[in-house]
Amino acid sequence: MKLMFASDIHGSLAATEAVLTRFEQSGARWLVLVGDLLYHGPRNALPDSYNPAAVAERLNQVASRAIAVRGNCDSEVDQMLLNFPITAAWQQILLGEQRLFLTHGHLYNPDNLPPLEPGDVFISGHTHIPVAEKRDGLFFFNPGSVSIPKGGFAASYGMLDEGVLSVRTLKDDAVIAQIRISP
């Protein structure tokens, strides 16, 4: 199953449009949104083309293909604008014997993990920094941020395709980081 991951949109309509274009081009079955969808938060500058209401309208167009978790900037008010659930602190996707544990990263994170089994994949956002690595028998993946990248990285998103998780630049689809999670 092909999945696309996006995190930390923070109300940017331009980033949302770019994500949805990539999503349609990718052939991914699901768009997995790893939190911080509509609001920029008090610690972030306003992203390019900040328009949370328009972002909600655009994301609602793929509501039946969206899986989402709540970020630290997401609220019940945001949920009122969206036609798919975003208030769960975490979700899980099972791929055969492998589990993808999805969370934003402000509650569970690499330093505060939920109970996981060797081979599980911990997927989060929050830091705005891309990650694709294996440590202590677990896979860690962060697609970075599509609107407010940090650490000198470009705006990015993630893909799971044929057992490979990759972080890709939003602008030109270049691979920043990748890891094989299944044989």
Wavefront OBJ file of the C-alpha trace (Angstrom):
o trace
v 0.000 0.000 0.000
v 1.323 3.430 -0.965
v 0.957 6.179 1.661
v 1.821 9.875 1.603
v 2.700 11.767 4.795
v 2.510 15.503 5.453
v 3.063 17.397 8.668
v 3.026 20.907 10.008
v 0.965 22.665 7.329
v 0.251 25.442 9.846
v -2.476 27.070 7.757
v -0.416 27.632 4.601
v -2.657 27.467 1.539
v 0.358 27.377 -0.821
v 1.816 24.376 1.032
v -1.588 22.664 1.055
v -1.985 23.118 -2.689
v 1.510 21.700 -3.263
v 0.790 18.722 -0.964
v -2.497 17.948 -2.693
v -0.863 18.171 -6.113
v 1.865 15.749 -5.004
v -0.789 13.481 -3.444
v -2.753 13.219 -6.676
v 0.430 12.665 -8.715
v 1.760 10.031 -6.315
v -0.986 7.448 -6.649
v -0.969 7.042 -2.854
v -4.076 5.453 -1.360
v -4.058 7.537 1.837
v -2.871 10.999 2.844
v -1.563 10.724 6.402
v -1.528 14.101 8.158
v 0.725 14.155 11.191
v -0.656 17.229 12.965
v -0.572 21.025 13.060
v -2.885 21.541 10.119
v -4.588 24.946 10.401
v -2.970 27.169 13.027
v 0.598 28.512 12.949
v 1.072 28.550 16.735
v 2.569 31.328 18.855
v 6.191 30.227 18.337
v 6.062 30.224 14.527
v 5.970 33.131 12.126
v 3.007 33.213 9.771
v 3.694 30.839 6.900
v 3.412 31.820 3.251
v -0.235 32.363 2.164
v -1.667 31.827 5.653
v -5.356 31.016 5.212
v -6.587 28.327 7.649
v -10.201 28.387 6.435
v -9.139 27.806 2.816
v -6.740 25.055 3.942
v -9.657 23.325 5.685
v -11.780 23.598 2.527
v -9.020 22.076 0.394
v -8.257 19.250 2.848
v -11.981 18.460 3.056
v -11.851 17.607 -0.639
v -9.744 14.544 0.254
v -11.503 13.791 3.561
v -12.386 10.214 2.605
v -8.672 9.495 1.926
v -7.212 11.300 4.957
v -5.881 9.829 8.196
v -4.860 12.416 10.778
v -3.586 12.934 14.297
v -3.796 16.039 16.477
v -0.802 18.314 16.734
v -0.032 20.684 19.581
v -1.457 23.574 17.509
v -4.688 21.721 16.578
v -7.880 22.268 18.586
v -11.538 21.372 18.752
v -12.274 24.588 16.861
v -10.115 23.307 13.998
v -12.058 20.046 14.036
v -15.265 22.043 13.445
v -13.890 23.092 10.034
v -12.663 19.652 8.953
v -14.766 16.740 7.676
v -12.350 14.051 8.910
v -11.215 13.334 12.484
v -8.091 15.118 13.723
v -8.415 14.994 17.517
v -6.781 11.619 18.220
v -3.361 11.969 19.845
v -2.233 8.866 17.938
v -3.339 6.352 15.318
v -1.978 3.036 14.135
v -1.795 1.511 10.677
v -1.094 -2.197 10.386
v 0.874 -3.397 7.368
v 0.875 -7.164 7.694
v 2.930 -7.861 10.814
v 4.334 -4.336 10.948
v 2.788 -1.441 12.844
v 3.047 2.236 11.934
v 2.483 4.300 15.075
v 1.388 7.824 14.077
v 1.574 10.777 16.441
v 2.477 14.427 16.151
v 5.454 14.252 18.483
v 4.593 16.603 21.328
v 3.217 13.845 23.612
v 4.986 10.744 22.340
v 8.380 11.291 20.756
v 11.691 9.444 20.331
v 12.556 10.292 23.966
v 9.110 9.248 25.273
v 7.963 6.258 23.223
v 4.721 4.333 23.567
v 5.000 0.544 23.957
v 6.380 -0.670 20.618
v 7.720 -3.944 19.258
v 10.977 -4.409 17.331
v 10.353 -3.568 13.671
v 7.557 -1.065 14.439
v 7.706 2.349 12.794
v 7.332 5.488 14.909
v 6.057 8.324 12.690
v 5.863 11.880 13.969
v 6.111 15.517 12.931
v 6.433 18.446 15.352
v 10.175 19.148 15.000
v 9.887 20.217 11.333
v 13.099 18.238 10.709
v 13.142 15.218 8.351
v 14.183 11.842 9.792
v 14.377 8.329 8.311
v 16.455 6.005 10.474
v 16.571 2.795 12.500
v 17.660 2.719 16.149
v 17.389 -0.016 18.737
v 15.232 -2.189 16.483
v 12.669 0.581 15.765
v 12.237 2.747 12.699
v 11.831 6.508 13.159
v 10.292 8.680 10.466
v 9.474 12.381 10.334
v 8.419 13.901 6.988
v 9.577 17.373 8.057
v 7.317 20.369 7.499
v 5.567 21.371 4.296
v 5.289 25.032 5.336
v 7.849 26.003 7.995
v 10.904 23.756 7.543
v 13.677 23.982 10.118
v 17.297 22.898 10.405
v 18.178 24.254 6.977
v 15.960 21.713 5.210
v 13.568 22.441 2.351
v 9.808 22.036 2.761
v 9.212 18.286 2.648
v 6.732 15.427 2.806
v 6.980 11.659 3.071
v 6.113 8.587 1.028
v 5.838 4.903 1.818
v 6.152 2.901 -1.376
v 7.132 -0.753 -1.731
v 8.542 -0.952 1.791
v 10.644 2.213 1.554
v 9.934 5.338 3.587
v 11.351 8.456 1.961
v 11.368 12.133 2.798
v 11.074 14.236 -0.351
v 11.283 17.941 -1.080
v 7.926 19.474 -1.796
v 9.241 21.679 -4.584
v 11.143 19.230 -6.785
v 10.465 15.791 -5.245
v 14.152 15.152 -4.468
v 14.836 12.474 -1.846
v 16.284 13.947 1.379
v 16.344 10.731 3.399
v 15.015 7.210 3.070
v 14.950 3.851 4.790
v 13.663 0.402 3.904
v 11.241 -0.809 6.584
v 10.293 -4.162 5.066
v 12.272 -6.828 3.226
l 1 2 3 4 5 6 7 8 9 10 11 12 13 14 15 16 17 18 19 20 21 22 23 24 25 26 27 28 29 30 31 32 33 34 35 36 37 38 39 40 41 42 43 44 45 46 47 48 49 50 51 52 53 54 55 56 57 58 59 60 61 62 63 64 65 66 67 68 69 70 71 72 73 74 75 76 77 78 79 80 81 82 83 84 85 86 87 88 89 90 91 92 93 94 95 96 97 98 99 100 101 102 103 104 105 106 107 108 109 110 111 112 113 114 115 116 117 118 119 120 121 122 123 124 125 126 127 128 129 130 131 132 133 134 135 136 137 138 139 140 141 142 143 144 145 146 147 148 149 150 151 152 153 154 155 156 157 158 159 160 161 162 163 164 165 166 167 168 169 170 171 172 173 174 175 176 177 178 179 180 181 182 183
